[in-house]
Amino acid sequence: MNGIDIEAAVYGVVAEMSSGRGNEVGPDWALNETHGIDSLDFVELVQRVEVALDVRLPDEEVAGVGTAGELLALCRQKLAEGA
């Protein structure tokens, strides 16, 4: 995958979208309003991850994502599938 660190890319986008505490992003980091990510921000977050990794994340699968770790796992799955 062109040398891109998938974890760093996903967590980096989450950190950018979070309200000032991005350096603490890890697998259990909730993707919700607790960290300044409302539903519109979540859509933007997913779009940024898709661009960063050149991957397509289907809406129906993203809808079940609640943490940065779950988003990372979905990205890894889709990249492995060649999506």
HTML snippet that shows the backbone in 3Dmol.js (N, CA, C, O; Angstrom):
<script src="https://3Dmol.org/build/3Dmol-min.js"></script>
<div id="view" style="width:600px;height:400px;position:relative"></div>
<script>
const pdb = `
ATOM      1  N   MET A   1       0.821  -1.193   0.000  1.00  0.00           N
ATOM      2  CA  MET A   1       0.000   0.000   0.000  1.00  0.00           C
ATOM      3  C   MET A   1       0.858   1.247   0.000  1.00  0.00           C
ATOM      4  O   MET A   1       0.623   2.173   0.776  1.00  0.00           O
ATOM      5  N   ASN A   2       1.826   1.270  -0.847  1.00  0.00           N
ATOM      6  CA  ASN A   2       2.681   2.442  -1.049  1.00  0.00           C
ATOM      7  C   ASN A   2       3.333   2.952   0.227  1.00  0.00           C
ATOM      8  O   ASN A   2       3.610   4.147   0.337  1.00  0.00           O
ATOM      9  N   GLY A   3       3.581   2.087   1.179  1.00  0.00           N
ATOM     10  CA  GLY A   3       4.292   2.497   2.377  1.00  0.00           C
ATOM     11  C   GLY A   3       3.494   3.333   3.361  1.00  0.00           C
ATOM     12  O   GLY A   3       4.066   3.864   4.312  1.00  0.00           O
ATOM     13  N   ILE A   4       2.205   3.464   3.165  1.00  0.00           N
ATOM     14  CA  ILE A   4       1.382   4.251   4.083  1.00  0.00           C
ATOM     15  C   ILE A   4       1.118   3.441   5.344  1.00  0.00           C
ATOM     16  O   ILE A   4       0.726   2.276   5.275  1.00  0.00           O
ATOM     17  N   ASP A   5       1.334   4.063   6.485  1.00  0.00           N
ATOM     18  CA  ASP A   5       1.026   3.438   7.769  1.00  0.00           C
ATOM     19  C   ASP A   5      -0.473   3.631   8.009  1.00  0.00           C
ATOM     20  O   ASP A   5      -0.921   4.736   8.316  1.00  0.00           O
ATOM     21  N   ILE A   6      -1.234   2.561   7.866  1.00  0.00           N
ATOM     22  CA  ILE A   6      -2.692   2.645   7.949  1.00  0.00           C
ATOM     23  C   ILE A   6      -3.135   3.162   9.306  1.00  0.00           C
ATOM     24  O   ILE A   6      -4.003   4.031   9.386  1.00  0.00           O
ATOM     25  N   GLU A   7      -2.549   2.637  10.373  1.00  0.00           N
ATOM     26  CA  GLU A   7      -2.928   3.072  11.714  1.00  0.00           C
ATOM     27  C   GLU A   7      -2.646   4.565  11.900  1.00  0.00           C
ATOM     28  O   GLU A   7      -3.487   5.295  12.424  1.00  0.00           O
ATOM     29  N   ALA A   8      -1.483   5.012  11.479  1.00  0.00           N
ATOM     30  CA  ALA A   8      -1.131   6.426  11.623  1.00  0.00           C
ATOM     31  C   ALA A   8      -2.075   7.308  10.808  1.00  0.00           C
ATOM     32  O   ALA A   8      -2.452   8.392  11.254  1.00  0.00           O
ATOM     33  N   ALA A   9      -2.456   6.849   9.622  1.00  0.00           N
ATOM     34  CA  ALA A   9      -3.356   7.628   8.778  1.00  0.00           C
ATOM     35  C   ALA A   9      -4.737   7.757   9.420  1.00  0.00           C
ATOM     36  O   ALA A   9      -5.288   8.855   9.495  1.00  0.00           O
ATOM     37  N   VAL A  10      -5.290   6.644   9.878  1.00  0.00           N
ATOM     38  CA  VAL A  10      -6.629   6.670  10.488  1.00  0.00           C
ATOM     39  C   VAL A  10      -6.607   7.481  11.775  1.00  0.00           C
ATOM     40  O   VAL A  10      -7.434   8.375  11.956  1.00  0.00           O
ATOM     41  N   TYR A  11      -5.681   7.182  12.663  1.00  0.00           N
ATOM     42  CA  TYR A  11      -5.622   7.895  13.934  1.00  0.00           C
ATOM     43  C   TYR A  11      -5.276   9.367  13.730  1.00  0.00           C
ATOM     44  O   TYR A  11      -5.707  10.221  14.505  1.00  0.00           O
ATOM     45  N   GLY A  12      -4.506   9.663  12.699  1.00  0.00           N
ATOM     46  CA  GLY A  12      -4.180  11.052  12.394  1.00  0.00           C
ATOM     47  C   GLY A  12      -5.408  11.850  11.996  1.00  0.00           C
ATOM     48  O   GLY A  12      -5.590  12.983  12.442  1.00  0.00           O
ATOM     49  N   VAL A  13      -6.246  11.266  11.162  1.00  0.00           N
ATOM     50  CA  VAL A  13      -7.483  11.938  10.764  1.00  0.00           C
ATOM     51  C   VAL A  13      -8.399  12.109  11.973  1.00  0.00           C
ATOM     52  O   VAL A  13      -8.996  13.170  12.156  1.00  0.00           O
ATOM     53  N   VAL A  14      -8.508  11.076  12.789  1.00  0.00           N
ATOM     54  CA  VAL A  14      -9.333  11.166  14.002  1.00  0.00           C
ATOM     55  C   VAL A  14      -8.811  12.288  14.902  1.00  0.00           C
ATOM     56  O   VAL A  14      -9.593  13.068  15.446  1.00  0.00           O
ATOM     57  N   ALA A  15      -7.499  12.365  15.054  1.00  0.00           N
ATOM     58  CA  ALA A  15      -6.901  13.408  15.888  1.00  0.00           C
ATOM     59  C   ALA A  15      -7.227  14.795  15.347  1.00  0.00           C
ATOM     60  O   ALA A  15      -7.539  15.704  16.115  1.00  0.00           O
ATOM     61  N   GLU A  16      -7.156  14.961  14.027  1.00  0.00           N
ATOM     62  CA  GLU A  16      -7.476  16.250  13.407  1.00  0.00           C
ATOM     63  C   GLU A  16      -8.919  16.650  13.664  1.00  0.00           C
ATOM     64  O   GLU A  16      -9.220  17.830  13.842  1.00  0.00           O
ATOM     65  N   MET A  17      -9.805  15.670  13.683  1.00  0.00           N
ATOM     66  CA  MET A  17     -11.236  15.947  13.819  1.00  0.00           C
ATOM     67  C   MET A  17     -11.686  16.040  15.280  1.00  0.00           C
ATOM     68  O   MET A  17     -12.802  16.482  15.552  1.00  0.00           O
ATOM     69  N   SER A  18     -10.847  15.637  16.201  1.00  0.00           N
ATOM     70  CA  SER A  18     -11.212  15.625  17.623  1.00  0.00           C
ATOM     71  C   SER A  18     -10.952  16.988  18.252  1.00  0.00           C
ATOM     72  O   SER A  18     -10.158  17.783  17.748  1.00  0.00           O
ATOM     73  N   SER A  19     -11.627  17.235  19.345  1.00  0.00           N
ATOM     74  CA  SER A  19     -11.554  18.545  19.985  1.00  0.00           C
ATOM     75  C   SER A  19     -10.329  18.681  20.882  1.00  0.00           C
ATOM     76  O   SER A  19     -10.435  18.629  22.108  1.00  0.00           O
ATOM     77  N   GLY A  20      -9.164  18.857  20.257  1.00  0.00           N
ATOM     78  CA  GLY A  20      -7.977  19.238  20.985  1.00  0.00           C
ATOM     79  C   GLY A  20      -7.249  18.187  21.793  1.00  0.00           C
ATOM     80  O   GLY A  20      -6.278  18.518  22.473  1.00  0.00           O
ATOM     81  N   ARG A  21      -7.674  16.931  21.750  1.00  0.00           N
ATOM     82  CA  ARG A  21      -7.005  15.905  22.544  1.00  0.00           C
ATOM     83  C   ARG A  21      -6.560  14.752  21.650  1.00  0.00           C
ATOM     84  O   ARG A  21      -6.511  13.598  22.077  1.00  0.00           O
ATOM     85  N   GLY A  22      -6.245  15.079  20.429  1.00  0.00           N
ATOM     86  CA  GLY A  22      -5.914  14.070  19.441  1.00  0.00           C
ATOM     87  C   GLY A  22      -4.713  13.221  19.759  1.00  0.00           C
ATOM     88  O   GLY A  22      -4.611  12.098  19.265  1.00  0.00           O
ATOM     89  N   ASN A  23      -3.786  13.722  20.579  1.00  0.00           N
ATOM     90  CA  ASN A  23      -2.603  12.935  20.899  1.00  0.00           C
ATOM     91  C   ASN A  23      -2.930  11.710  21.740  1.00  0.00           C
ATOM     92  O   ASN A  23      -2.071  10.855  21.955  1.00  0.00           O
ATOM     93  N   GLU A  24      -4.157  11.619  22.213  1.00  0.00           N
ATOM     94  CA  GLU A  24      -4.579  10.483  23.033  1.00  0.00           C
ATOM     95  C   GLU A  24      -5.329   9.423  22.222  1.00  0.00           C
ATOM     96  O   GLU A  24      -5.791   8.431  22.785  1.00  0.00           O
ATOM     97  N   VAL A  25      -5.454   9.621  20.913  1.00  0.00           N
ATOM     98  CA  VAL A  25      -6.245   8.712  20.079  1.00  0.00           C
ATOM     99  C   VAL A  25      -5.638   7.318  20.101  1.00  0.00           C
ATOM    100  O   VAL A  25      -4.434   7.135  19.925  1.00  0.00           O
ATOM    101  N   GLY A  26      -6.517   6.336  20.326  1.00  0.00           N
ATOM    102  CA  GLY A  26      -6.134   4.932  20.324  1.00  0.00           C
ATOM    103  C   GLY A  26      -7.337   4.097  19.942  1.00  0.00           C
ATOM    104  O   GLY A  26      -8.368   4.650  19.559  1.00  0.00           O
ATOM    105  N   PRO A  27      -7.237   2.793  20.034  1.00  0.00           N
ATOM    106  CA  PRO A  27      -8.303   1.903  19.581  1.00  0.00           C
ATOM    107  C   PRO A  27      -9.653   2.129  20.260  1.00  0.00           C
ATOM    108  O   PRO A  27     -10.697   1.932  19.638  1.00  0.00           O
ATOM    109  N   ASP A  28      -9.644   2.541  21.523  1.00  0.00           N
ATOM    110  CA  ASP A  28     -10.906   2.717  22.251  1.00  0.00           C
ATOM    111  C   ASP A  28     -11.464   4.138  22.165  1.00  0.00           C
ATOM    112  O   ASP A  28     -12.470   4.446  22.806  1.00  0.00           O
ATOM    113  N   TRP A  29     -10.827   4.998  21.386  1.00  0.00           N
ATOM    114  CA  TRP A  29     -11.244   6.401  21.249  1.00  0.00           C
ATOM    115  C   TRP A  29     -12.631   6.450  20.613  1.00  0.00           C
ATOM    116  O   TRP A  29     -12.803   6.020  19.473  1.00  0.00           O
ATOM    117  N   ALA A  30     -13.608   6.962  21.329  1.00  0.00           N
ATOM    118  CA  ALA A  30     -14.989   7.032  20.844  1.00  0.00           C
ATOM    119  C   ALA A  30     -15.131   8.101  19.768  1.00  0.00           C
ATOM    120  O   ALA A  30     -14.667   9.230  19.927  1.00  0.00           O
ATOM    121  N   LEU A  31     -15.770   7.730  18.686  1.00  0.00           N
ATOM    122  CA  LEU A  31     -16.019   8.662  17.590  1.00  0.00           C
ATOM    123  C   LEU A  31     -17.403   9.269  17.781  1.00  0.00           C
ATOM    124  O   LEU A  31     -18.342   8.961  17.046  1.00  0.00           O
ATOM    125  N   ASN A  32     -17.509  10.137  18.783  1.00  0.00           N
ATOM    126  CA  ASN A  32     -18.804  10.740  19.094  1.00  0.00           C
ATOM    127  C   ASN A  32     -18.620  12.142  19.650  1.00  0.00           C
ATOM    128  O   ASN A  32     -17.511  12.675  19.666  1.00  0.00           O
ATOM    129  N   GLU A  33     -19.692  12.720  20.096  1.00  0.00           N
ATOM    130  CA  GLU A  33     -19.663  14.111  20.559  1.00  0.00           C
ATOM    131  C   GLU A  33     -18.803  14.310  21.800  1.00  0.00           C
ATOM    132  O   GLU A  33     -18.403  15.436  22.094  1.00  0.00           O
ATOM    133  N   THR A  34     -18.513  13.248  22.527  1.00  0.00           N
ATOM    134  CA  THR A  34     -17.614  13.342  23.676  1.00  0.00           C
ATOM    135  C   THR A  34     -16.282  13.950  23.253  1.00  0.00           C
ATOM    136  O   THR A  34     -15.667  14.707  24.004  1.00  0.00           O
ATOM    137  N   HIS A  35     -15.844  13.612  22.045  1.00  0.00           N
ATOM    138  CA  HIS A  35     -14.573  14.103  21.525  1.00  0.00           C
ATOM    139  C   HIS A  35     -14.768  15.135  20.426  1.00  0.00           C
ATOM    140  O   HIS A  35     -13.868  15.361  19.617  1.00  0.00           O
ATOM    141  N   GLY A  36     -15.940  15.763  20.394  1.00  0.00           N
ATOM    142  CA  GLY A  36     -16.195  16.833  19.445  1.00  0.00           C
ATOM    143  C   GLY A  36     -16.519  16.370  18.037  1.00  0.00           C
ATOM    144  O   GLY A  36     -16.385  17.142  17.088  1.00  0.00           O
ATOM    145  N   ILE A  37     -16.940  15.128  17.887  1.00  0.00           N
ATOM    146  CA  ILE A  37     -17.273  14.592  16.569  1.00  0.00           C
ATOM    147  C   ILE A  37     -18.786  14.311  16.524  1.00  0.00           C
ATOM    148  O   ILE A  37     -19.265  13.301  17.039  1.00  0.00           O
ATOM    149  N   ASP A  38     -19.515  15.236  15.891  1.00  0.00           N
ATOM    150  CA  ASP A  38     -20.953  15.004  15.736  1.00  0.00           C
ATOM    151  C   ASP A  38     -21.191  14.213  14.449  1.00  0.00           C
ATOM    152  O   ASP A  38     -20.235  13.800  13.793  1.00  0.00           O
ATOM    153  N   SER A  39     -22.431  14.004  14.090  1.00  0.00           N
ATOM    154  CA  SER A  39     -22.734  13.143  12.939  1.00  0.00           C
ATOM    155  C   SER A  39     -22.188  13.715  11.629  1.00  0.00           C
ATOM    156  O   SER A  39     -21.727  12.953  10.779  1.00  0.00           O
ATOM    157  N   LEU A  40     -22.227  15.024  11.448  1.00  0.00           N
ATOM    158  CA  LEU A  40     -21.671  15.617  10.234  1.00  0.00           C
ATOM    159  C   LEU A  40     -20.156  15.512  10.209  1.00  0.00           C
ATOM    160  O   LEU A  40     -19.560  15.256   9.163  1.00  0.00           O
ATOM    161  N   ASP A  41     -19.539  15.711  11.363  1.00  0.00           N
ATOM    162  CA  ASP A  41     -18.087  15.551  11.459  1.00  0.00           C
ATOM    163  C   ASP A  41     -17.688  14.111  11.150  1.00  0.00           C
ATOM    164  O   ASP A  41     -16.659  13.874  10.518  1.00  0.00           O
ATOM    165  N   PHE A  42     -18.488  13.162  11.588  1.00  0.00           N
ATOM    166  CA  PHE A  42     -18.189  11.750  11.347  1.00  0.00           C
ATOM    167  C   PHE A  42     -18.169  11.458   9.852  1.00  0.00           C
ATOM    168  O   PHE A  42     -17.298  10.737   9.367  1.00  0.00           O
ATOM    169  N   VAL A  43     -19.132  12.021   9.123  1.00  0.00           N
ATOM    170  CA  VAL A  43     -19.173  11.842   7.667  1.00  0.00           C
ATOM    171  C   VAL A  43     -17.896  12.408   7.043  1.00  0.00           C
ATOM    172  O   VAL A  43     -17.286  11.772   6.184  1.00  0.00           O
ATOM    173  N   GLU A  44     -17.499  13.596   7.476  1.00  0.00           N
ATOM    174  CA  GLU A  44     -16.263  14.204   6.969  1.00  0.00           C
ATOM    175  C   GLU A  44     -15.043  13.361   7.347  1.00  0.00           C
ATOM    176  O   GLU A  44     -14.135  13.180   6.535  1.00  0.00           O
ATOM    177  N   LEU A  45     -15.023  12.856   8.557  1.00  0.00           N
ATOM    178  CA  LEU A  45     -13.921  12.020   9.018  1.00  0.00           C
ATOM    179  C   LEU A  45     -13.765  10.797   8.105  1.00  0.00           C
ATOM    180  O   LEU A  45     -12.659  10.474   7.673  1.00  0.00           O
ATOM    181  N   VAL A  46     -14.865  10.137   7.823  1.00  0.00           N
ATOM    182  CA  VAL A  46     -14.831   8.951   6.959  1.00  0.00           C
ATOM    183  C   VAL A  46     -14.332   9.332   5.566  1.00  0.00           C
ATOM    184  O   VAL A  46     -13.525   8.615   4.974  1.00  0.00           O
ATOM    185  N   GLN A  47     -14.812  10.460   5.046  1.00  0.00           N
ATOM    186  CA  GLN A  47     -14.362  10.899   3.722  1.00  0.00           C
ATOM    187  C   GLN A  47     -12.865  11.171   3.715  1.00  0.00           C
ATOM    188  O   GLN A  47     -12.175  10.812   2.762  1.00  0.00           O
ATOM    189  N   ARG A  48     -12.358  11.802   4.769  1.00  0.00           N
ATOM    190  CA  ARG A  48     -10.914  12.079   4.849  1.00  0.00           C
ATOM    191  C   ARG A  48     -10.104  10.793   4.914  1.00  0.00           C
ATOM    192  O   ARG A  48      -9.043  10.694   4.298  1.00  0.00           O
ATOM    193  N   VAL A  49     -10.595   9.813   5.653  1.00  0.00           N
ATOM    194  CA  VAL A  49      -9.902   8.518   5.727  1.00  0.00           C
ATOM    195  C   VAL A  49      -9.910   7.836   4.367  1.00  0.00           C
ATOM    196  O   VAL A  49      -8.898   7.275   3.947  1.00  0.00           O
ATOM    197  N   GLU A  50     -11.041   7.882   3.678  1.00  0.00           N
ATOM    198  CA  GLU A  50     -11.129   7.276   2.347  1.00  0.00           C
ATOM    199  C   GLU A  50     -10.103   7.889   1.395  1.00  0.00           C
ATOM    200  O   GLU A  50      -9.451   7.176   0.631  1.00  0.00           O
ATOM    201  N   VAL A  51      -9.964   9.205   1.445  1.00  0.00           N
ATOM    202  CA  VAL A  51      -9.001   9.892   0.583  1.00  0.00           C
ATOM    203  C   VAL A  51      -7.574   9.548   0.993  1.00  0.00           C
ATOM    204  O   VAL A  51      -6.733   9.254   0.144  1.00  0.00           O
ATOM    205  N   ALA A  52      -7.302   9.586   2.287  1.00  0.00           N
ATOM    206  CA  ALA A  52      -5.950   9.325   2.789  1.00  0.00           C
ATOM    207  C   ALA A  52      -5.459   7.930   2.430  1.00  0.00           C
ATOM    208  O   ALA A  52      -4.277   7.729   2.150  1.00  0.00           O
ATOM    209  N   LEU A  53      -6.381   6.968   2.439  1.00  0.00           N
ATOM    210  CA  LEU A  53      -6.001   5.568   2.199  1.00  0.00           C
ATOM    211  C   LEU A  53      -6.400   5.055   0.818  1.00  0.00           C
ATOM    212  O   LEU A  53      -6.086   3.920   0.458  1.00  0.00           O
ATOM    213  N   ASP A  54      -7.098   5.899   0.041  1.00  0.00           N
ATOM    214  CA  ASP A  54      -7.597   5.494  -1.270  1.00  0.00           C
ATOM    215  C   ASP A  54      -8.398   4.201  -1.155  1.00  0.00           C
ATOM    216  O   ASP A  54      -8.125   3.205  -1.824  1.00  0.00           O
ATOM    217  N   VAL A  55      -9.398   4.261  -0.279  1.00  0.00           N
ATOM    218  CA  VAL A  55     -10.247   3.100  -0.013  1.00  0.00           C
ATOM    219  C   VAL A  55     -11.700   3.553   0.031  1.00  0.00           C
ATOM    220  O   VAL A  55     -11.985   4.705   0.357  1.00  0.00           O
ATOM    221  N   ARG A  56     -12.614   2.654  -0.295  1.00  0.00           N
ATOM    222  CA  ARG A  56     -14.048   2.938  -0.231  1.00  0.00           C
ATOM    223  C   ARG A  56     -14.612   2.244   0.994  1.00  0.00           C
ATOM    224  O   ARG A  56     -14.462   1.033   1.157  1.00  0.00           O
ATOM    225  N   LEU A  57     -15.270   3.027   1.868  1.00  0.00           N
ATOM    226  CA  LEU A  57     -15.898   2.486   3.078  1.00  0.00           C
ATOM    227  C   LEU A  57     -17.416   2.619   2.928  1.00  0.00           C
ATOM    228  O   LEU A  57     -17.956   3.717   3.058  1.00  0.00           O
ATOM    229  N   PRO A  58     -18.103   1.511   2.656  1.00  0.00           N
ATOM    230  CA  PRO A  58     -19.548   1.551   2.431  1.00  0.00           C
ATOM    231  C   PRO A  58     -20.308   2.103   3.640  1.00  0.00           C
ATOM    232  O   PRO A  58     -20.007   1.776   4.788  1.00  0.00           O
ATOM    233  N   ASP A  59     -21.292   2.942   3.351  1.00  0.00           N
ATOM    234  CA  ASP A  59     -22.084   3.586   4.405  1.00  0.00           C
ATOM    235  C   ASP A  59     -22.670   2.584   5.385  1.00  0.00           C
ATOM    236  O   ASP A  59     -22.666   2.819   6.593  1.00  0.00           O
ATOM    237  N   GLU A  60     -23.179   1.461   4.868  1.00  0.00           N
ATOM    238  CA  GLU A  60     -23.827   0.485   5.744  1.00  0.00           C
ATOM    239  C   GLU A  60     -22.835  -0.144   6.720  1.00  0.00           C
ATOM    240  O   GLU A  60     -23.221  -0.551   7.816  1.00  0.00           O
ATOM    241  N   GLU A  61     -21.573  -0.227   6.338  1.00  0.00           N
ATOM    242  CA  GLU A  61     -20.565  -0.778   7.245  1.00  0.00           C
ATOM    243  C   GLU A  61     -20.021   0.279   8.195  1.00  0.00           C
ATOM    244  O   GLU A  61     -19.729  -0.018   9.354  1.00  0.00           O
ATOM    245  N   VAL A  62     -19.886   1.499   7.719  1.00  0.00           N
ATOM    246  CA  VAL A  62     -19.399   2.601   8.551  1.00  0.00           C
ATOM    247  C   VAL A  62     -20.414   2.929   9.641  1.00  0.00           C
ATOM    248  O   VAL A  62     -20.038   3.396  10.717  1.00  0.00           O
ATOM    249  N   ALA A  63     -21.687   2.691   9.374  1.00  0.00           N
ATOM    250  CA  ALA A  63     -22.742   3.014  10.342  1.00  0.00           C
ATOM    251  C   ALA A  63     -22.550   2.282  11.664  1.00  0.00           C
ATOM    252  O   ALA A  63     -23.003   2.768  12.701  1.00  0.00           O
ATOM    253  N   GLY A  64     -21.897   1.138  11.654  1.00  0.00           N
ATOM    254  CA  GLY A  64     -21.686   0.367  12.871  1.00  0.00           C
ATOM    255  C   GLY A  64     -20.400   0.700  13.609  1.00  0.00           C
ATOM    256  O   GLY A  64     -20.108   0.103  14.645  1.00  0.00           O
ATOM    257  N   VAL A  65     -19.631   1.647  13.088  1.00  0.00           N
ATOM    258  CA  VAL A  65     -18.345   1.997  13.673  1.00  0.00           C
ATOM    259  C   VAL A  65     -18.547   2.988  14.817  1.00  0.00           C
ATOM    260  O   VAL A  65     -19.219   4.007  14.658  1.00  0.00           O
ATOM    261  N   GLY A  66     -17.952   2.674  15.979  1.00  0.00           N
ATOM    262  CA  GLY A  66     -18.100   3.559  17.133  1.00  0.00           C
ATOM    263  C   GLY A  66     -16.788   4.033  17.733  1.00  0.00           C
ATOM    264  O   GLY A  66     -16.757   4.984  18.513  1.00  0.00           O
ATOM    265  N   THR A  67     -15.695   3.355  17.358  1.00  0.00           N
ATOM    266  CA  THR A  67     -14.393   3.727  17.920  1.00  0.00           C
ATOM    267  C   THR A  67     -13.356   3.838  16.802  1.00  0.00           C
ATOM    268  O   THR A  67     -13.560   3.352  15.690  1.00  0.00           O
ATOM    269  N   ALA A  68     -12.240   4.490  17.130  1.00  0.00           N
ATOM    270  CA  ALA A  68     -11.151   4.609  16.167  1.00  0.00           C
ATOM    271  C   ALA A  68     -10.610   3.234  15.803  1.00  0.00           C
ATOM    272  O   ALA A  68     -10.232   3.005  14.654  1.00  0.00           O
ATOM    273  N   GLY A  69     -10.567   2.327  16.754  1.00  0.00           N
ATOM    274  CA  GLY A  69     -10.103   0.971  16.490  1.00  0.00           C
ATOM    275  C   GLY A  69     -11.002   0.218  15.526  1.00  0.00           C
ATOM    276  O   GLY A  69     -10.519  -0.528  14.675  1.00  0.00           O
ATOM    277  N   GLU A  70     -12.306   0.411  15.656  1.00  0.00           N
ATOM    278  CA  GLU A  70     -13.251  -0.237  14.736  1.00  0.00           C
ATOM    279  C   GLU A  70     -13.098   0.342  13.331  1.00  0.00           C
ATOM    280  O   GLU A  70     -13.186  -0.391  12.346  1.00  0.00           O
ATOM    281  N   LEU A  71     -12.870   1.645  13.234  1.00  0.00           N
ATOM    282  CA  LEU A  71     -12.645   2.273  11.936  1.00  0.00           C
ATOM    283  C   LEU A  71     -11.355   1.751  11.312  1.00  0.00           C
ATOM    284  O   LEU A  71     -11.311   1.471  10.114  1.00  0.00           O
ATOM    285  N   LEU A  72     -10.325   1.621  12.106  1.00  0.00           N
ATOM    286  CA  LEU A  72      -9.052   1.077  11.631  1.00  0.00           C
ATOM    287  C   LEU A  72      -9.241  -0.350  11.121  1.00  0.00           C
ATOM    288  O   LEU A  72      -8.740  -0.697  10.051  1.00  0.00           O
ATOM    289  N   ALA A  73      -9.954  -1.171  11.873  1.00  0.00           N
ATOM    290  CA  ALA A  73     -10.195  -2.559  11.465  1.00  0.00           C
ATOM    291  C   ALA A  73     -10.963  -2.618  10.147  1.00  0.00           C
ATOM    292  O   ALA A  73     -10.654  -3.445   9.289  1.00  0.00           O
ATOM    293  N   LEU A  74     -11.955  -1.753   9.980  1.00  0.00           N
ATOM    294  CA  LEU A  74     -12.731  -1.718   8.738  1.00  0.00           C
ATOM    295  C   LEU A  74     -11.837  -1.306   7.574  1.00  0.00           C
ATOM    296  O   LEU A  74     -11.922  -1.880   6.488  1.00  0.00           O
ATOM    297  N   CYS A  75     -10.986  -0.318   7.797  1.00  0.00           N
ATOM    298  CA  CYS A  75     -10.061   0.117   6.745  1.00  0.00           C
ATOM    299  C   CYS A  75      -9.134  -1.017   6.345  1.00  0.00           C
ATOM    300  O   CYS A  75      -8.939  -1.275   5.157  1.00  0.00           O
ATOM    301  N   ARG A  76      -8.566  -1.690   7.324  1.00  0.00           N
ATOM    302  CA  ARG A  76      -7.668  -2.814   7.015  1.00  0.00           C
ATOM    303  C   ARG A  76      -8.387  -3.908   6.233  1.00  0.00           C
ATOM    304  O   ARG A  76      -7.828  -4.489   5.303  1.00  0.00           O
ATOM    305  N   GLN A  77      -9.636  -4.181   6.621  1.00  0.00           N
ATOM    306  CA  GLN A  77     -10.424  -5.198   5.927  1.00  0.00           C
ATOM    307  C   GLN A  77     -10.649  -4.804   4.479  1.00  0.00           C
ATOM    308  O   GLN A  77     -10.444  -5.617   3.578  1.00  0.00           O
ATOM    309  N   LYS A  78     -11.065  -3.574   4.244  1.00  0.00           N
ATOM    310  CA  LYS A  78     -11.372  -3.109   2.890  1.00  0.00           C
ATOM    311  C   LYS A  78     -10.105  -3.050   2.026  1.00  0.00           C
ATOM    312  O   LYS A  78     -10.139  -3.378   0.841  1.00  0.00           O
ATOM    313  N   LEU A  79      -8.991  -2.629   2.630  1.00  0.00           N
ATOM    314  CA  LEU A  79      -7.744  -2.602   1.873  1.00  0.00           C
ATOM    315  C   LEU A  79      -7.289  -4.004   1.509  1.00  0.00           C
ATOM    316  O   LEU A  79      -6.763  -4.219   0.417  1.00  0.00           O
ATOM    317  N   ALA A  80      -7.484  -4.961   2.407  1.00  0.00           N
ATOM    318  CA  ALA A  80      -7.128  -6.351   2.133  1.00  0.00           C
ATOM    319  C   ALA A  80      -7.989  -6.923   1.021  1.00  0.00           C
ATOM    320  O   ALA A  80      -7.533  -7.754   0.236  1.00  0.00           O
ATOM    321  N   GLU A  81      -9.246  -6.472   0.957  1.00  0.00           N
ATOM    322  CA  GLU A  81     -10.166  -6.931  -0.087  1.00  0.00           C
ATOM    323  C   GLU A  81      -9.899  -6.233  -1.414  1.00  0.00           C
ATOM    324  O   GLU A  81     -10.403  -6.649  -2.458  1.00  0.00           O
ATOM    325  N   GLY A  82      -9.108  -5.179  -1.366  1.00  0.00           N
ATOM    326  CA  GLY A  82      -8.831  -4.421  -2.582  1.00  0.00           C
ATOM    327  C   GLY A  82      -9.949  -3.469  -2.948  1.00  0.00           C
ATOM    328  O   GLY A  82     -10.132  -3.135  -4.119  1.00  0.00           O
ATOM    329  N   ALA A  83     -10.714  -3.023  -1.923  1.00  0.00           N
ATOM    330  CA  ALA A  83     -11.864  -2.142  -2.175  1.00  0.00           C
ATOM    331  C   ALA A  83     -11.432  -0.751  -2.567  1.00  0.00           C
ATOM    332  O   ALA A  83     -12.275   0.111  -2.813  1.00  0.00           O
TER     333      ALA A  83
END
`;
const viewer = $3Dmol.createViewer("view");
viewer.addModel(pdb, "pdb");
viewer.setStyle({}, {cartoon: {color: "spectrum"}});
viewer.zoomTo();
viewer.render();
</script>
